[in-house]
Amino acid sequence: MKIKPFITALLLIFTCMPLMAQQKLFTLEDLNFGGKNYHNLRPKNMFLTWWGNQLMYQDAEEGGTVDNKGNKKVLFNLKEVGADFHSAMNAKYPYADQPLVLLSNGKRRILYNFKTKAVVWQQDMNQNEANQHWNKTSKAVAFTRNHQLYVRDADGIETQLTTDGSRDIVYGEAVHRNEFGINEGIFWSPDGKKFAFYRMDQSMVTDYPQVNIDPRIAEVEPDKYPMAGMTSHEVKVGIYDLNLQKVTYLKTNETYLTNIAWSPDSKEVFMFELNRDQNDCKLKCYDASTGKYLYMLNHETSSKYVEPMHPIQFLPWDKNLFIMQSQKDGFNHLYLCSIKGEIIKQLTQGSWVVLDVLGFNEKSQSVIIASNEKHPLQRNIYSVSVKTGKRTLLDNGEGVHHGNLSTTGQKLVDKYSTPSIPNAINIIEGSKKSYQLLLADDPWSEYVTPQFECGSIKAADGVTDLYYRMVKPADFDASKKYPTIVYVYGGPHAHNVEASWHWYSRSWETYMAQKGYIVFILDNRGSENRGLAFEQATFRQLGQIEMLDQMKGVDYLKSLPYVDTNRLGVHGWSFGGFMTISLMTNYPDVFKVGVAGGPVIDWKWYEVMYGERYMDTPESNPEGYAKTSLINKASQLKGKLQIIIGYNDPTCVPQHTLSFLKACAEAGTQPDFFAYPGEEHNMRGHASVHLHERITQYFEDYLK
């Protein structure tokens, strides 16, 4: 993808539209998630899933088939299913060869035959049940209730597996604070007769004293929070056998147990395991019946860190081979491996990243992936031949695509957007046939819309390309001077610029452009999807390289005659809040106003897994922790700074901000502060509208 032609085309699209024909102005109720009119201004969409190779649609009160032209045929509706079912949006079709839909309502789970119009199976549910994982083979469900782990079989017989569960001993939930791609804690075997589960002992982890202010006298409601360098939790993996009614624990000996996968015959369990330093990663195999360690399949080390994010995936047509993802050559790529650990070959390679494995096409014996091979800002879908490694582009080669494969992998729902297309859905069959199911109109067509641009500059190393987005007022006049806000995140596992609608612009940027600001967003080194060297440039010194790159963005802004360099602001949340205060205090004469949300202030107060991966421990990297801490920068604050937090933030705990405020008081500097009681790391619901109005008003008061 070439950036300049995209910019030119977009400028023609957005600037040639007569502004007088667009009378409406946006409010935050229109733009902000949680706003009263937000959903009415989202691009048109369709909710689709698969029943084998048959495409199915999902609506609030019904479900059915949809063909390549978009014609729908109703197969069931909730009135015929039962009065206690209120939504069909969670409908699933677990059996490719049977006309059954799985529905649940919190009280019962049913299989409904939409041909005979009859409930053929049902299972009671309890609203107190959490972490529910239902298995289509055995029809059993594993879940937690009141901290304990349970299983309920197809006949409704319930078995309690644990008795020691508590806030200290946690079963069946995601562990390691959701790092390493861990999002759940229960993993069924393919035959439905066993499941693996996490057991986390966090009794030794310190409590962070969160406060609930709602009772007559405020109460302490502590969170378990292991800070960098301090005692962390201990995790085990258990296996429950439904037939034997027995729990067996795997005999592991590493700190982090991640990315659990089962062998196709349900006899073995595979995991990536890491030491606490996160620089030594082993792929191990265990006997699911005895818990015995069998052998190691792969061993990867690094002078910085190794970060496994994906379980291995076995080939549907060869149970002795699997796909492994690794960044060992500097970019995330696929490796074809044998069940005994031999790396047969590297399937993909190049200076680009495999972003996701969508599944397999059994007929062509290929793996379907998403990657940014065409351009770092794009996400495209390819078929990769397991035999030859040949890649075939399946989509149109533009924009950002997300795919959903049919059961056999021969059909694909391709949902995508481009900078000028808000949403589109194609159905792809094989590598040649494509049918357009949806091309959404611009939901903002009746509103005054800003100008969205994208381009690149060089990083502080003078070599690396960095991509930016710029949002300008709809009536932009290059002969005028505009106050400009740098919006920043800058941390790992995130990016702010991509070739989706409006270049992935946040709606708040539109609101600020409407008020006469330019907003500038740059993805610095350390952000995601650009390879290891790009991401690991910040190792042991978070914020330093990122600031150098962001200041290259500021240099670019200063070269533009329409940017008022005396009115530069900066805003970010979380890592972006850390970056905001870092920039405000390290470059106090550059930024006049800043708003920092949920900021890290000192990495010694951040959690173990993330903090130690990127910074090591405070004991092993005292120079890095001292250099990146903002406590000693409090005296350097010169401009107007507002810090906003969720008062009960369990991610960047309030100790960060409160310690910085204390340091500012001691240094005689004057930041402003606002807290949302009861809110966590991000403001939820309508509180988000209030938050963004507050952020906006601060810039209106002090920057404009």
C-alpha positions as CSV (number, residue, x, y, z in Angstrom):
1,M,0.0,0.0,0.0
2,K,1.3,3.5,-0.9
3,I,0.5,6.1,1.7
4,K,0.5,9.3,-0.4
5,P,-2.1,8.1,-3.0
6,F,-4.3,7.1,-0.1
7,I,-3.9,10.6,1.4
8,T,-4.7,12.3,-1.9
9,A,-7.8,10.2,-2.5
10,L,-9.1,10.8,1.0
11,L,-8.5,14.5,0.8
12,L,-10.5,14.6,-2.4
13,I,-13.3,12.6,-0.8
14,F,-13.5,14.6,2.4
15,T,-12.7,18.1,1.2
16,C,-14.7,18.2,-2.0
17,M,-18.0,17.6,-0.2
18,P,-19.8,20.9,0.3
19,L,-19.8,21.7,3.9
20,M,-23.0,23.6,3.6
21,A,-24.8,20.4,2.8
22,Q,-23.7,18.9,6.1
23,Q,-25.5,20.8,8.7
24,K,-25.3,18.6,11.8
25,L,-22.6,18.9,14.4
26,F,-21.5,16.0,16.6
27,T,-22.0,15.8,20.4
28,L,-20.3,13.4,22.7
29,E,-23.6,11.6,23.0
30,D,-23.2,10.8,19.3
31,L,-19.5,9.9,19.3
32,N,-18.6,8.4,22.6
33,F,-19.2,4.8,23.5
34,G,-21.9,5.0,26.2
35,G,-23.5,8.0,24.5
36,K,-27.2,8.0,24.0
37,N,-27.0,8.3,20.2
38,Y,-23.7,6.4,19.7
39,H,-25.2,3.2,18.3
40,N,-27.3,5.1,15.7
41,L,-24.1,6.5,14.2
42,R,-22.2,3.2,13.9
43,P,-21.8,1.7,10.4
44,K,-24.5,-0.9,9.4
45,N,-23.5,-4.4,10.3
46,M,-24.7,-8.0,10.1
47,F,-24.2,-10.7,12.8
48,L,-23.2,-13.9,11.2
49,T,-22.0,-17.4,12.2
50,W,-21.7,-20.8,10.6
51,W,-23.7,-24.0,10.7
52,G,-21.1,-26.3,9.0
53,N,-20.7,-24.6,5.6
54,Q,-24.1,-22.9,5.8
55,L,-23.9,-19.2,6.6
56,M,-26.4,-18.2,9.3
57,Y,-27.6,-14.8,10.5
58,Q,-28.4,-13.7,14.1
59,D,-31.0,-11.2,15.1
60,A,-32.5,-10.3,18.4
61,E,-35.5,-12.5,18.0
62,E,-34.7,-15.0,15.3
63,G,-32.0,-16.9,13.4
64,G,-31.7,-18.5,10.0
65,T,-29.8,-18.9,6.8
66,V,-28.5,-16.2,4.5
67,D,-27.3,-16.8,0.9
68,N,-24.6,-15.0,-1.1
69,K,-27.0,-12.3,-2.2
70,G,-28.1,-11.5,1.4
71,N,-31.5,-13.3,1.2
72,K,-32.6,-14.5,4.6
73,K,-34.7,-17.5,5.5
74,V,-36.0,-17.7,9.1
75,L,-35.3,-21.1,10.7
76,F,-36.5,-20.3,14.3
77,N,-37.8,-17.5,16.4
78,L,-37.9,-17.0,20.1
79,K,-41.7,-17.1,20.4
80,E,-41.6,-20.8,19.4
81,V,-38.6,-21.6,21.5
82,G,-39.9,-20.3,24.8
83,A,-41.1,-17.2,26.5
84,D,-38.1,-17.1,28.8
85,F,-35.7,-16.6,25.9
86,H,-35.1,-12.9,25.1
87,S,-32.3,-12.9,22.6
88,A,-31.0,-15.0,19.7
89,M,-27.8,-13.1,19.4
90,N,-25.9,-15.8,21.3
91,A,-27.2,-18.7,19.1
92,K,-24.6,-21.3,18.2
93,Y,-24.8,-24.3,15.8
94,P,-22.5,-26.9,17.4
95,Y,-23.2,-29.8,15.1
96,A,-22.5,-29.4,11.4
97,D,-24.6,-32.4,10.5
98,Q,-27.6,-31.8,12.8
99,P,-30.3,-29.0,12.6
100,L,-29.7,-28.0,16.2
101,V,-29.2,-24.5,17.7
102,L,-27.7,-24.0,21.2
103,L,-29.4,-21.2,23.2
104,S,-29.0,-20.1,26.8
105,N,-30.8,-17.5,28.9
106,G,-29.0,-17.7,32.3
107,K,-31.5,-20.1,33.7
108,R,-31.3,-23.0,31.2
109,R,-29.3,-24.1,28.2
110,I,-31.1,-25.9,25.4
111,L,-30.6,-27.6,22.1
112,Y,-33.5,-26.7,19.8
113,N,-34.2,-28.6,16.6
114,F,-35.3,-26.0,14.2
115,K,-36.7,-28.5,11.7
116,T,-39.0,-30.4,14.1
117,K,-39.5,-27.3,16.2
118,A,-38.7,-29.1,19.5
119,V,-36.4,-28.8,22.4
120,V,-34.3,-32.0,22.2
121,W,-32.1,-31.4,25.3
122,Q,-31.9,-29.0,28.1
123,Q,-29.7,-28.3,31.1
124,D,-30.5,-26.0,34.1
125,M,-28.2,-23.1,34.8
126,N,-27.6,-20.9,37.9
127,Q,-27.2,-17.2,37.6
128,N,-24.4,-17.4,40.2
129,E,-22.3,-19.6,37.8
130,A,-19.3,-18.0,36.2
131,N,-16.6,-19.1,33.8
132,Q,-18.9,-21.5,32.1
133,H,-17.5,-23.8,29.4
134,W,-19.9,-26.2,27.7
135,N,-18.6,-29.1,25.6
136,K,-20.6,-30.1,22.6
137,T,-19.3,-33.7,22.6
138,S,-20.3,-34.7,26.2
139,K,-22.8,-31.9,26.7
140,A,-21.2,-31.3,30.1
141,V,-20.5,-27.9,31.4
142,A,-17.6,-26.9,33.7
143,F,-18.0,-23.7,35.8
144,T,-17.2,-21.9,39.0
145,R,-19.6,-20.9,41.8
146,N,-18.7,-19.1,45.0
147,H,-15.0,-19.7,44.2
148,Q,-15.4,-23.5,43.8
149,L,-15.1,-25.5,40.6
150,Y,-18.0,-27.7,39.4
151,V,-19.0,-29.9,36.5
152,R,-22.6,-30.7,35.4
153,D,-23.0,-33.6,33.0
154,A,-25.5,-34.0,30.2
155,D,-28.1,-35.5,32.6
156,G,-27.9,-32.5,35.0
157,I,-25.9,-34.3,37.6
158,E,-23.6,-31.8,39.4
159,T,-20.3,-32.6,40.9
160,Q,-18.3,-30.2,43.1
161,L,-14.6,-30.7,42.4
162,T,-13.0,-28.3,45.0
163,T,-13.7,-27.2,48.6
164,D,-10.8,-24.8,49.2
165,G,-11.6,-22.1,46.7
166,S,-11.6,-18.5,47.9
167,R,-10.2,-15.2,47.0
168,D,-6.9,-16.7,47.8
169,I,-7.3,-20.0,46.0
170,V,-8.8,-19.4,42.5
171,Y,-10.0,-22.1,40.2
172,G,-11.1,-22.1,36.5
173,E,-10.2,-18.5,35.8
174,A,-7.6,-16.7,33.6
175,V,-4.3,-16.5,35.5
176,H,-1.1,-14.5,35.3
177,R,-3.3,-11.3,35.1
178,N,-4.4,-12.2,31.6
179,E,-0.9,-11.9,30.1
180,F,0.5,-14.4,27.5
181,G,-2.8,-14.4,25.7
182,I,-4.6,-16.1,28.6
183,N,-8.3,-15.2,28.6
184,E,-9.9,-18.2,30.2
185,G,-9.2,-21.0,32.8
186,I,-11.0,-24.1,31.6
187,F,-10.0,-26.2,28.5
188,W,-12.0,-29.2,27.3
189,S,-10.4,-32.2,25.6
190,P,-11.6,-33.0,22.1
191,D,-13.5,-36.1,23.3
192,G,-15.3,-34.2,26.0
193,K,-14.3,-36.6,28.7
194,K,-11.7,-34.4,30.4
195,F,-10.9,-30.8,31.0
196,A,-7.8,-28.9,32.1
197,F,-8.2,-26.0,34.5
198,Y,-6.0,-23.4,36.2
199,R,-5.6,-23.4,40.0
200,M,-4.0,-20.2,41.3
201,D,-2.8,-19.8,44.9
202,Q,-2.5,-16.0,45.6
203,S,-2.6,-16.2,49.3
204,M,1.0,-15.0,49.5
205,V,0.3,-12.0,47.2
206,T,0.0,-8.6,48.9
207,D,-3.4,-6.9,49.1
208,Y,-3.9,-3.5,47.5
209,P,-6.4,-1.6,49.7
210,Q,-9.2,-0.5,47.3
211,V,-12.0,1.4,49.0
212,N,-15.7,1.1,48.5
213,I,-17.3,4.5,49.4
214,D,-20.9,3.4,49.0
215,P,-21.6,2.0,52.5
216,R,-22.3,4.4,55.4
217,I,-18.7,4.0,56.5
218,A,-16.4,3.3,53.6
219,E,-15.1,-0.3,53.5
220,V,-11.8,-1.8,52.3
221,E,-12.3,-4.2,49.4
222,P,-8.7,-5.3,48.6
223,D,-7.3,-6.5,45.3
224,K,-4.5,-9.1,45.1
225,Y,-1.8,-7.2,43.3
226,P,1.7,-8.6,42.8
227,M,4.0,-5.7,42.1
228,A,7.3,-6.0,40.2
229,G,10.0,-7.7,42.1
230,M,7.6,-8.9,44.9
231,T,6.1,-12.2,45.7
232,S,3.8,-13.5,42.9
233,H,1.1,-16.2,42.8
234,E,1.7,-19.9,42.2
235,V,-0.2,-21.6,39.4
236,K,-1.0,-25.3,38.7
237,V,-2.9,-27.0,35.9
238,G,-5.3,-29.8,36.9
239,I,-7.0,-32.4,34.8
240,Y,-10.5,-33.6,35.7
241,D,-11.6,-37.0,34.2
242,L,-15.4,-37.2,34.0
243,N,-15.4,-41.0,33.8
244,L,-13.0,-41.6,36.7
245,Q,-14.3,-38.5,38.6
246,K,-10.7,-37.7,39.5
247,V,-8.5,-34.7,39.5
248,T,-4.8,-35.1,38.5
249,Y,-2.3,-32.2,38.6
250,L,0.4,-31.8,36.0
251,K,3.9,-32.1,37.4
252,T,5.2,-28.6,36.3
253,N,8.1,-26.6,37.6
254,E,8.0,-23.3,35.9
255,T,6.5,-19.9,37.0
256,Y,4.3,-19.1,34.0
257,L,2.0,-21.8,32.5
258,T,0.5,-20.6,29.3
259,N,-1.4,-21.5,26.1
260,I,-2.8,-24.9,27.0
261,A,-3.7,-27.3,24.1
262,W,-4.9,-30.9,23.9
263,S,-3.6,-33.6,21.6
264,P,-6.3,-34.7,19.1
265,D,-6.7,-38.1,20.9
266,S,-7.2,-36.3,24.3
267,K,-4.3,-38.2,25.9
268,E,-1.8,-35.4,26.2
269,V,-1.6,-31.8,27.2
270,F,0.8,-29.2,25.7
271,M,1.9,-25.9,27.3
272,F,4.4,-23.2,26.8
273,E,6.2,-22.6,30.1
274,L,8.3,-19.6,31.2
275,N,10.7,-18.8,34.0
276,R,10.0,-15.7,36.0
277,D,12.6,-13.7,34.0
278,Q,10.5,-14.6,30.9
279,N,13.6,-15.2,28.8
280,D,13.4,-19.0,28.8
281,C,10.4,-20.6,27.1
282,K,9.8,-24.4,26.8
283,L,7.0,-26.2,24.9
284,K,6.2,-29.3,27.1
285,C,4.0,-32.3,26.8
286,Y,2.3,-34.0,29.7
287,D,0.3,-37.3,30.1
288,A,-3.2,-36.2,30.9
289,S,-4.0,-39.3,32.9
290,T,-1.0,-39.3,35.2
291,G,0.2,-35.7,35.1
292,K,3.7,-37.0,34.2
293,Y,6.0,-34.8,32.2
294,L,6.8,-36.6,29.0
295,Y,9.1,-34.5,26.8
296,M,10.0,-31.0,25.6
297,L,9.1,-30.1,22.0
298,N,10.7,-26.7,21.6
299,H,13.1,-24.5,23.6
300,E,13.5,-20.8,23.0
301,T,15.6,-18.3,24.9
302,S,16.3,-14.5,24.6
303,S,18.6,-11.9,26.1
304,K,15.4,-9.8,26.5
305,Y,12.2,-11.8,26.7
306,V,10.1,-14.5,25.0
307,E,6.4,-14.0,24.9
308,P,4.2,-17.0,23.8
309,M,0.7,-15.8,22.9
310,H,-0.8,-18.7,21.0
311,P,-1.4,-22.4,21.7
312,I,-0.2,-25.0,19.2
313,Q,-2.8,-26.0,16.6
314,F,-3.0,-29.6,15.2
315,L,-3.6,-30.2,11.5
316,P,-7.1,-31.6,11.0
317,W,-5.8,-34.0,8.3
318,D,-2.7,-35.2,10.2
319,K,-2.9,-35.6,13.9
320,N,0.9,-35.9,14.2
321,L,1.6,-32.4,12.9
322,F,0.9,-29.0,14.4
323,I,1.4,-25.3,13.7
324,M,3.5,-23.3,16.2
325,Q,3.8,-19.5,16.2
326,S,7.1,-18.0,17.2
327,Q,9.0,-14.7,16.9
328,K,12.4,-16.5,16.9
329,D,13.4,-15.1,13.5
330,G,12.4,-11.5,14.5
331,F,8.8,-11.6,13.3
332,N,5.8,-13.7,14.4
333,H,5.7,-16.6,11.9
334,L,4.3,-20.1,11.5
335,Y,6.4,-23.3,12.0
336,L,5.2,-26.8,11.0
337,C,6.2,-29.3,13.7
338,S,5.8,-32.9,14.5
339,I,4.2,-34.2,17.7
340,K,7.6,-35.3,18.9
341,G,9.1,-31.8,18.6
342,E,10.8,-31.8,15.3
343,I,10.5,-28.4,13.4
344,I,9.8,-29.7,9.9
345,K,9.9,-26.3,8.3
346,Q,9.2,-22.6,8.7
347,L,5.9,-22.1,6.8
348,T,5.9,-18.3,6.6
349,Q,8.8,-15.8,6.6
350,G,9.6,-12.2,5.8
351,S,9.7,-8.8,7.4
352,W,6.1,-8.9,8.4
353,V,3.9,-10.4,11.1
354,V,1.4,-13.2,11.2
355,L,-1.4,-11.5,13.1
356,D,-3.8,-14.5,13.6
357,V,-4.4,-18.1,12.5
358,L,-8.1,-18.3,11.6
359,G,-8.2,-22.0,11.0
360,F,-7.6,-24.7,8.3
361,N,-9.0,-25.6,4.9
362,E,-9.0,-29.4,5.0
363,K,-9.7,-29.8,1.3
364,S,-6.8,-27.7,0.1
365,Q,-4.7,-28.7,3.2
366,S,-3.9,-25.0,3.9
367,V,-3.8,-22.8,7.0
368,I,-5.8,-19.5,6.8
369,I,-4.0,-16.6,8.3
370,A,-4.3,-12.8,8.8
371,S,-1.0,-10.9,8.3
372,N,0.3,-7.4,7.5
373,E,2.5,-8.6,4.6
374,K,1.0,-6.1,2.2
375,H,1.7,-3.1,4.5
376,P,2.3,-2.6,8.2
377,L,-1.0,-0.7,8.4
378,Q,-3.1,-3.4,6.7
379,R,-4.5,-6.7,7.8
380,N,-5.2,-9.2,5.0
381,I,-6.3,-12.8,4.8
382,Y,-4.2,-15.4,3.1
383,S,-4.3,-19.2,2.5
384,V,-0.9,-20.8,3.1
385,S,-0.3,-24.3,1.6
386,V,1.1,-26.5,4.3
387,K,2.9,-28.6,1.6
388,T,4.6,-25.8,-0.3
389,G,4.3,-22.7,1.8
390,K,2.7,-20.8,-1.1
391,R,0.5,-17.9,0.1
392,T,-2.6,-16.9,-1.8
393,L,-4.4,-13.6,-1.0
394,L,-8.1,-14.3,-0.3
395,D,-9.4,-10.8,0.2
396,N,-9.3,-7.7,-2.0
397,G,-5.9,-6.6,-0.8
398,E,-7.0,-3.3,0.8
399,G,-7.7,-2.1,4.3
400,V,-8.2,-4.2,7.5
401,H,-9.9,-7.6,7.3
402,H,-11.2,-9.9,10.0
403,G,-12.3,-13.4,9.0
404,N,-14.6,-16.1,10.3
405,L,-14.1,-19.6,8.7
406,S,-16.8,-22.2,8.1
407,T,-16.4,-25.6,9.7
408,T,-14.4,-27.1,6.8
409,G,-12.5,-23.8,6.1
410,Q,-13.8,-23.7,2.5
411,K,-15.9,-20.6,3.1
412,L,-15.0,-17.3,4.8
413,V,-16.9,-14.4,6.2
414,D,-14.6,-11.4,5.4
415,K,-15.5,-8.3,7.3
416,Y,-13.4,-5.3,6.5
417,S,-13.1,-1.6,6.3
418,T,-10.8,0.8,4.5
419,P,-10.0,4.5,5.2
420,S,-13.1,5.4,3.1
421,I,-15.3,2.4,3.6
422,P,-16.9,2.2,7.1
423,N,-17.8,-1.5,6.9
424,A,-18.2,-4.2,4.3
425,I,-18.8,-8.0,4.4
426,N,-17.8,-10.4,1.6
427,I,-18.3,-14.1,1.5
428,I,-15.3,-15.8,0.0
429,E,-15.4,-19.4,-1.4
430,G,-12.0,-20.8,-2.1
431,S,-9.5,-18.4,-3.6
432,K,-11.5,-17.2,-6.6
433,K,-15.1,-16.6,-5.7
434,S,-16.2,-13.6,-3.6
435,Y,-19.7,-12.3,-3.0
436,Q,-20.5,-8.9,-1.5
437,L,-23.0,-9.2,1.3
438,L,-22.8,-5.7,2.8
439,L,-21.4,-2.4,1.8
440,A,-22.4,0.0,4.5
441,D,-23.2,3.7,3.8
442,D,-21.4,6.4,5.7
443,P,-23.4,6.8,8.9
444,W,-21.9,10.3,9.3
445,S,-23.0,11.6,5.9
446,E,-25.3,14.2,7.4
447,Y,-22.7,15.5,9.8
448,V,-19.8,17.9,9.4
449,T,-16.9,15.5,9.2
450,P,-13.2,16.4,9.7
451,Q,-10.3,15.6,7.4
452,F,-8.4,12.4,8.1
453,E,-4.9,12.0,6.8
454,C,-2.2,9.4,7.2
455,G,1.6,9.5,6.5
456,S,5.0,8.5,7.8
457,I,8.1,10.0,9.3
458,K,11.4,8.6,10.4
459,A,12.0,7.5,14.0
460,A,14.7,9.0,16.2
461,D,17.1,6.3,14.8
462,G,16.8,7.9,11.4
463,V,15.9,4.7,9.7
464,T,12.6,3.2,11.0
465,D,9.4,4.3,9.4
466,L,6.7,5.5,11.9
467,Y,3.1,6.0,10.8
468,Y,0.8,8.8,11.9
469,R,-2.7,9.9,11.6
470,M,-3.7,13.6,11.5
471,V,-7.3,14.8,12.0
472,K,-8.1,18.4,10.9
473,P,-11.1,20.6,11.1
474,A,-13.6,20.2,8.3
475,D,-13.1,23.8,7.2
476,F,-9.3,23.5,7.6
477,D,-7.4,26.6,6.2
478,A,-3.7,26.1,5.7
479,S,-3.2,29.9,6.1
480,K,-4.4,29.7,9.7
481,K,-2.7,28.6,13.0
482,Y,-4.3,25.7,14.9
483,P,-3.9,24.5,18.5
484,T,-2.7,20.9,18.2
485,I,-3.1,17.9,20.5
486,V,-0.8,14.9,20.4
487,Y,-2.8,11.8,21.4
488,V,-0.4,9.1,22.6
489,Y,-0.5,5.5,23.8
490,G,2.9,4.1,22.7
491,G,3.0,0.9,24.8
492,P,3.3,-2.8,23.9
493,H,0.4,-4.8,22.4
494,A,-1.4,-1.8,20.9
495,H,-1.4,0.4,17.9
496,N,-3.3,3.6,17.0
497,V,-2.9,3.9,13.3
498,E,-4.2,1.4,10.6
499,A,-5.8,1.4,7.2
500,S,-9.4,1.0,8.5
501,W,-12.2,3.5,8.4
502,H,-10.8,7.1,9.1
503,W,-7.4,5.5,9.6
504,Y,-8.7,4.0,12.9
505,S,-9.5,7.3,14.4
506,R,-11.0,7.6,17.8
507,S,-14.3,9.5,17.9
508,W,-13.0,12.0,20.4
509,E,-10.6,13.2,17.7
510,T,-13.6,14.1,15.5
511,Y,-15.1,16.1,18.4
512,M,-11.8,18.0,19.0
513,A,-11.4,18.7,15.2
514,Q,-15.0,20.0,15.2
515,K,-13.9,22.5,18.0
516,G,-11.0,23.8,15.9
517,Y,-8.1,21.6,16.9
518,I,-5.7,19.4,14.9
519,V,-5.1,16.0,16.5
520,F,-1.9,14.1,15.8
521,I,-1.3,10.4,16.6
522,L,2.0,8.5,16.0
523,D,2.8,4.9,16.6
524,N,6.3,5.0,18.1
525,R,8.8,2.1,18.5
526,G,7.6,-0.2,21.2
527,S,4.1,-0.6,19.8
528,E,2.8,-3.8,18.2
529,N,2.9,-5.7,14.9
530,R,6.2,-4.4,13.6
531,G,8.6,-7.2,14.7
532,L,10.8,-7.9,17.7
533,A,13.5,-5.2,17.1
534,F,10.8,-2.5,16.8
535,E,9.0,-3.8,19.9
536,Q,12.0,-4.5,22.1
537,A,13.8,-1.2,21.5
538,T,12.2,0.0,24.7
539,F,13.4,-2.9,26.9
540,R,14.4,-2.0,30.4
541,Q,13.7,1.7,29.8
542,L,10.0,2.2,29.1
543,G,9.1,5.6,27.9
544,Q,12.6,6.8,26.8
545,I,12.7,5.6,23.2
546,E,9.0,6.3,22.9
547,M,9.6,9.9,23.9
548,L,12.3,10.4,21.4
549,D,10.1,9.1,18.6
550,Q,7.1,11.2,19.8
551,M,9.4,14.3,19.7
552,K,10.2,13.4,16.1
553,G,6.5,13.7,15.5
554,V,6.6,17.1,17.3
555,D,9.5,18.2,15.0
556,Y,7.2,17.3,12.0
557,L,4.4,19.3,13.5
558,K,6.7,22.3,13.9
559,S,7.6,22.1,10.2
560,L,3.9,22.6,9.3
561,P,3.0,26.3,9.0
562,Y,-0.6,25.8,10.2
563,V,0.4,24.2,13.5
564,D,0.6,26.7,16.4
565,T,3.7,25.4,18.2
566,N,2.9,27.7,21.2
567,R,-0.3,25.8,21.7
568,L,0.7,22.1,21.8
569,G,-1.2,19.7,24.0
570,V,-0.8,16.0,24.8
571,H,-3.3,13.4,26.0
572,G,-3.2,9.7,26.7
573,W,-4.6,7.0,28.9
574,S,-2.8,4.1,30.8
575,F,0.6,3.7,29.2
576,G,-0.5,6.9,27.3
577,G,-1.0,8.6,30.6
578,F,2.5,7.6,31.6
579,M,3.7,9.0,28.2
580,T,1.7,12.2,28.7
581,I,3.3,13.1,32.1
582,S,6.7,11.9,30.8
583,L,6.5,14.3,27.9
584,M,5.1,17.2,30.0
585,T,8.0,16.9,32.5
586,N,10.8,16.0,30.2
587,Y,9.9,18.6,27.6
588,P,8.2,21.3,29.8
589,D,8.7,24.1,27.3
590,V,7.1,22.1,24.4
591,F,3.7,21.1,25.8
592,K,1.4,23.7,27.2
593,V,-1.4,21.5,28.4
594,G,-1.7,17.8,29.1
595,V,-4.4,15.4,30.3
596,A,-3.2,12.0,31.7
597,G,-5.6,9.2,32.4
598,G,-4.9,6.2,34.6
599,P,-1.1,6.8,34.4
600,V,1.8,4.6,35.5
601,I,4.1,6.8,37.6
602,D,6.7,4.3,38.7
603,W,7.0,0.8,37.2
604,K,7.8,-0.6,40.7
605,W,4.1,-0.2,41.5
606,Y,3.0,-2.1,38.4
607,E,2.2,-5.8,38.2
608,V,4.8,-8.5,38.0
609,M,4.2,-10.1,34.6
610,Y,4.0,-7.0,32.4
611,G,6.4,-5.0,34.5
612,E,9.2,-7.5,34.7
613,R,8.9,-8.5,31.1
614,Y,9.7,-5.0,29.9
615,M,11.7,-3.6,32.8
616,D,13.1,-6.6,34.7
617,T,12.9,-6.2,38.5
618,P,13.6,-3.0,40.4
619,E,16.5,-4.9,42.1
620,S,18.1,-6.0,38.8
621,N,17.5,-2.8,36.9
622,P,17.7,0.1,39.4
623,E,19.0,2.5,36.8
624,G,16.1,1.8,34.4
625,Y,13.5,2.2,37.1
626,A,15.0,5.4,38.4
627,K,15.3,6.9,34.9
628,T,11.7,6.1,34.0
629,S,10.1,7.1,37.3
630,L,8.1,10.3,37.2
631,I,8.3,11.0,41.0
632,N,11.6,12.8,40.6
633,K,10.2,14.7,37.6
634,A,7.4,16.4,39.6
635,S,9.5,19.5,40.1
636,Q,9.9,19.9,36.3
637,L,6.1,20.3,35.6
638,K,5.6,23.6,34.0
639,G,2.4,23.5,31.9
640,K,-1.2,22.8,32.9
641,L,-1.7,19.1,33.7
642,Q,-4.9,17.3,34.7
643,I,-4.6,13.7,36.0
644,I,-7.8,11.6,35.9
645,I,-8.2,8.1,37.4
646,G,-10.8,5.5,38.2
647,Y,-10.7,5.6,42.0
648,N,-10.8,1.8,42.2
649,D,-8.4,1.1,39.3
650,P,-7.1,-2.5,39.7
651,T,-4.6,-2.1,36.8
652,C,-2.8,1.2,37.5
653,V,-3.6,1.3,41.2
654,P,-4.2,4.8,42.7
655,Q,-0.8,4.6,44.5
656,H,0.7,5.8,41.2
657,T,-1.2,9.0,40.9
658,L,-1.4,9.8,44.6
659,S,2.4,9.4,45.0
660,F,2.9,11.8,42.1
661,L,0.5,14.4,43.6
662,K,2.4,14.1,46.9
663,A,5.7,14.7,45.0
664,C,4.2,17.7,43.3
665,A,3.0,19.2,46.6
666,E,6.5,18.8,48.0
667,A,8.0,20.3,44.8
668,G,5.5,23.2,44.7
669,T,4.1,22.3,41.3
670,Q,0.3,22.4,40.7
671,P,-1.3,19.6,38.7
672,D,-5.1,19.2,38.7
673,F,-6.8,16.0,39.7
674,F,-10.1,14.2,39.2
675,A,-11.2,10.8,40.3
676,Y,-14.2,8.6,39.4
677,P,-15.3,6.7,42.5
678,G,-16.3,3.1,41.8
679,E,-14.7,3.2,38.3
680,E,-11.8,1.0,37.4
681,H,-9.1,1.5,34.7
682,N,-11.5,2.8,32.1
683,M,-14.8,4.7,32.6
684,R,-17.8,2.5,31.8
685,G,-21.2,3.4,30.4
686,H,-22.3,7.0,30.4
687,A,-19.4,7.9,32.7
688,S,-17.2,7.8,29.6
689,V,-19.2,10.7,28.1
690,H,-18.6,12.7,31.3
691,L,-14.9,11.8,31.1
692,H,-14.5,13.0,27.5
693,E,-16.4,16.2,28.2
694,R,-14.0,16.9,31.1
695,I,-10.9,16.2,28.9
696,T,-12.3,18.4,26.2
697,Q,-13.1,21.3,28.6
698,Y,-9.6,21.2,30.0
699,F,-8.1,21.8,26.6
700,E,-10.7,24.5,25.9
701,D,-9.9,26.3,29.1
702,Y,-6.1,26.2,28.8
703,L,-5.0,25.5,25.2
704,K,-7.4,27.2,22.9
